[in-house]
Amino acid sequence: MTANELYEQIGRLRIVPVIAIESPEHALPLADALLEGGLPVAEITFRTEAAAAVIERIVKARPNVLVGAGTVISVENLRRAVACGAQFGVAPGLNPEIVREAGALGFPFSPGIMTPTDIEFALSLGVKVLKFFPAGAAGGVNMLKSLAAPYAHLGVKFLPTGGVNQDNLKEYLKEKSVLAVGGTWLATKDDIAAGRWDVIRDRCRAAVAIAGSMQ
C-alpha cells in the first residue's frame, strides 16, 4: 500500500482510535471490538512496553485492520514500529531526524504541529499530513481553521488529536482540512484492562454513525 492509498483509506474512515494498551493478550479482542464497531484502524501508542507486541499480533492475525504506531518520539521507536509491521506512524511533535528517517524507510509518518512555523517546517521536510496536537488545548476547531487557511492550496491535511470526543466530533469533521480525527475516548486503557469490549464496540459504532451522517 502506498502512502497515498493509506491516507485515502484513513480519510474514508474519518476516525482513528488512539490506544494505549498494557497487555499483548488484549490485542486481538481489541482488534475484534474495533472491527465489530466499524473502525478497522488503530493507532497503538508507544506509551507502553506492550505496544510493539500488540502491533505485531494485530498485523499478523487481523490483516484487515490498519495498524499504526503512535507517540513515535525517537528513531528507535520508528525502527521498532517498522519492524513490527506498523503501516503508519504518528508523533506528538516534529523531530526532523525522525521525519527524515521515516522518509528514507518509505514509512508514512505524520509529525505533530501546533503553529504555522511547525507547518512550514513540516512542508520543508516534504510532509503534508500532520497531527494537530493537543487539539483541544491549542484552541480546537477555531484554531485549526485559522492554521489551515494559509496552507489549504498546498494540500495540507490534519489529524487533530487530544480533546476530541463524541460531543465535538462532528465539529471537527466539518472542517475541510481534517483528514481524520484521532480519538482516545473510543478505547480507554481502563476499558481495555477490564475487557469491556462491548463498550468499545458501541463507542466505535456511535462515532461511525456520526461520521456517516455527514456524508
SEMIKE-243573 format. One record per residue (C-alpha): x, y, z; residue number from 0. Coordinates in Angstrom, 3 decimals. Layout:
BEGIN
[[X,Y,Z],NUM]
...
This chain:
BEGIN
[[0.000,0.000,0.000],0]
[[1.392,3.389,-0.999],1]
[[1.308,6.382,1.340],2]
[[-1.400,7.974,-0.803],3]
[[-3.518,4.824,-0.644],4]
[[-3.027,4.602,3.105],5]
[[-4.128,8.179,3.721],6]
[[-7.066,7.743,1.350],7]
[[-8.183,4.799,3.471],8]
[[-7.791,6.784,6.690],9]
[[-9.698,9.641,5.065],10]
[[-12.576,7.315,4.261],11]
[[-12.715,6.042,7.845],12]
[[-12.514,9.626,9.247],13]
[[-11.757,8.387,12.794],14]
[[-8.640,6.698,14.179],15]
[[-8.852,5.156,17.664],16]
[[-5.723,6.180,19.618],17]
[[-4.904,3.408,22.034],18]
[[-2.568,2.825,24.978],19]
[[-2.634,-0.881,25.783],20]
[[-0.749,-2.643,28.563],21]
[[-1.009,-6.320,27.578],22]
[[-0.394,-8.150,24.281],23]
[[-3.095,-10.601,25.351],24]
[[-5.674,-7.894,24.776],25]
[[-4.531,-7.174,21.220],26]
[[-6.896,-9.429,19.317],27]
[[-10.020,-8.853,21.439],28]
[[-9.393,-5.141,20.948],29]
[[-8.987,-5.552,17.190],30]
[[-12.216,-7.551,17.043],31]
[[-14.092,-4.883,19.002],32]
[[-12.868,-2.228,16.551],33]
[[-13.881,-4.382,13.599],34]
[[-17.336,-5.025,15.038],35]
[[-17.673,-1.312,15.707],36]
[[-16.925,-0.473,12.076],37]
[[-13.493,1.096,12.649],38]
[[-10.834,-1.264,11.272],39]
[[-7.964,1.038,12.229],40]
[[-5.880,1.712,15.336],41]
[[-3.017,3.922,16.402],42]
[[-1.192,1.907,19.071],43]
[[0.890,4.344,21.097],44]
[[4.417,3.659,22.265],45]
[[3.427,4.812,25.741],46]
[[3.503,1.223,26.991],47]
[[6.011,-1.611,26.809],48]
[[3.406,-3.794,25.083],49]
[[2.977,-1.549,22.033],50]
[[5.293,-3.327,19.592],51]
[[3.981,-6.778,20.519],52]
[[0.379,-5.567,20.198],53]
[[1.032,-4.108,16.747],54]
[[2.729,-7.307,15.614],55]
[[-0.123,-9.515,16.829],56]
[[-2.833,-7.464,15.170],57]
[[-0.917,-7.137,11.900],58]
[[-0.383,-10.897,11.707],59]
[[-3.789,-12.110,12.900],60]
[[-6.126,-9.343,11.685],61]
[[-4.733,-8.159,8.339],62]
[[-7.962,-6.286,7.592],63]
[[-7.165,-3.821,10.412],64]
[[-4.977,-0.835,9.515],65]
[[-2.422,-0.524,12.317],66]
[[-0.260,2.474,13.061],67]
[[2.246,3.362,15.761],68]
[[1.693,6.447,17.886],69]
[[3.941,8.501,20.193],70]
[[6.902,7.821,17.902],71]
[[9.331,10.185,19.605],72]
[[12.678,8.608,18.761],73]
[[14.363,6.973,15.794],74]
[[14.428,3.788,17.873],75]
[[10.616,3.961,18.221],76]
[[10.356,4.466,14.490],77]
[[12.507,1.474,13.635],78]
[[10.605,-0.714,16.104],79]
[[7.330,0.396,14.549],80]
[[8.536,-0.566,11.076],81]
[[9.995,-3.861,12.310],82]
[[6.766,-4.957,13.991],83]
[[4.701,-4.245,10.882],84]
[[3.061,-0.897,11.596],85]
[[1.660,0.678,8.439],86]
[[1.996,4.307,9.515],87]
[[3.418,6.389,12.338],88]
[[2.315,9.445,14.287],89]
[[4.113,11.709,16.776],90]
[[3.026,14.473,19.153],91]
[[5.798,16.774,17.906],92]
[[8.061,17.374,14.938],93]
[[11.536,15.876,15.173],94]
[[13.303,16.340,11.818],95]
[[15.593,13.373,12.440],96]
[[12.588,11.061,12.760],97]
[[10.844,12.596,9.740],98]
[[13.941,12.125,7.575],99]
[[14.419,8.535,8.746],100]
[[10.765,7.752,8.032],101]
[[11.225,9.149,4.540],102]
[[14.337,7.057,3.995],103]
[[12.429,3.958,5.109],104]
[[9.418,4.805,2.932],105]
[[7.248,4.819,6.068],106]
[[4.168,7.104,6.109],107]
[[4.684,9.391,9.085],108]
[[2.690,12.322,10.487],109]
[[4.553,14.558,12.962],110]
[[2.700,16.795,15.382],111]
[[2.266,20.515,14.807],112]
[[0.688,23.414,16.709],113]
[[1.876,26.591,14.933],114]
[[2.357,27.977,11.402],115]
[[6.109,27.660,11.912],116]
[[5.654,23.945,12.647],117]
[[3.606,23.521,9.478],118]
[[6.177,25.261,7.309],119]
[[8.966,23.188,8.842],120]
[[6.986,20.025,8.062],121]
[[6.428,21.211,4.486],122]
[[10.145,21.834,4.082],123]
[[10.654,18.177,5.022],124]
[[8.090,17.032,2.461],125]
[[5.275,16.136,4.882],126]
[[1.672,17.221,4.266],127]
[[-0.405,15.023,6.589],128]
[[0.121,16.450,10.057],129]
[[-1.124,15.707,13.546],130]
[[-2.656,18.789,15.195],131]
[[-1.862,18.227,18.864],132]
[[-3.017,18.860,21.516],133]
[[-6.065,19.973,19.556],134]
[[-8.358,20.969,22.394],135]
[[-5.764,22.765,24.497],136]
[[-4.386,24.528,21.410],137]
[[-7.713,26.140,20.549],138]
[[-9.807,23.395,18.983],139]
[[-11.567,23.735,15.657],140]
[[-11.341,27.539,15.520],141]
[[-7.570,27.403,15.921],142]
[[-7.306,24.652,13.319],143]
[[-9.322,26.667,10.790],144]
[[-7.001,29.631,11.259],145]
[[-3.906,27.449,10.995],146]
[[-5.094,25.592,7.920],147]
[[-6.270,28.535,5.835],148]
[[-2.877,29.784,4.532],149]
[[-1.839,26.252,3.518],150]
[[-5.053,24.862,2.025],151]
[[-3.833,25.438,-1.535],152]
[[-0.833,23.201,-0.802],153]
[[-2.994,20.205,0.099],154]
[[-2.043,20.085,3.782],155]
[[-4.308,17.804,5.837],156]
[[-4.615,17.371,9.582],157]
[[-5.238,14.633,12.131],158]
[[-6.482,16.581,15.174],159]
[[-5.955,14.628,18.388],160]
[[-6.243,15.498,22.044],161]
[[-9.582,16.690,23.386],162]
[[-11.596,15.223,20.515],163]
[[-14.640,13.296,21.720],164]
[[-18.111,12.201,20.672],165]
[[-19.590,15.594,21.588],166]
[[-17.317,17.658,19.323],167]
[[-16.570,15.018,16.681],168]
[[-18.975,16.460,14.121],169]
[[-17.493,19.929,14.534],170]
[[-14.005,18.643,13.737],171]
[[-15.152,16.530,10.792],172]
[[-16.885,19.526,9.211],173]
[[-13.520,21.265,8.825],174]
[[-12.284,20.660,5.259],175]
[[-8.634,20.407,6.273],176]
[[-9.313,17.439,8.562],177]
[[-8.382,14.107,7.028],178]
[[-9.484,12.188,10.137],179]
[[-9.560,12.706,13.889],180]
[[-7.640,10.750,16.477],181]
[[-9.717,9.637,19.445],182]
[[-8.621,8.269,22.804],183]
[[-12.206,8.113,24.098],184]
[[-13.094,5.130,21.896],185]
[[-10.956,2.556,23.714],186]
[[-9.641,3.742,27.060],187]
[[-6.865,1.995,28.955],188]
[[-9.313,1.120,31.756],189]
[[-11.885,-0.377,29.390],190]
[[-9.212,-2.474,27.696],191]
[[-7.791,-3.684,31.010],192]
[[-11.287,-4.651,32.173],193]
[[-12.139,-6.379,28.899],194]
[[-15.127,-4.143,28.194],195]
[[-15.076,-4.977,24.500],196]
[[-18.797,-4.331,24.055],197]
[[-18.348,-0.774,25.375],198]
[[-15.503,-0.152,22.921],199]
[[-17.529,-1.653,20.070],200]
[[-20.540,0.521,20.875],201]
[[-18.467,3.710,21.126],202]
[[-16.992,2.965,17.711],203]
[[-20.435,2.358,16.251],204]
[[-21.681,5.658,17.647],205]
[[-18.701,7.537,16.191],206]
[[-19.104,5.830,12.815],207]
[[-22.770,6.807,12.788],208]
[[-21.866,10.461,13.424],209]
[[-19.302,10.433,10.618],210]
[[-21.733,8.654,8.308],211]
[[-24.473,11.210,8.947],212]
[[-22.259,13.898,7.445],213]
[[-21.726,12.271,4.051],214]
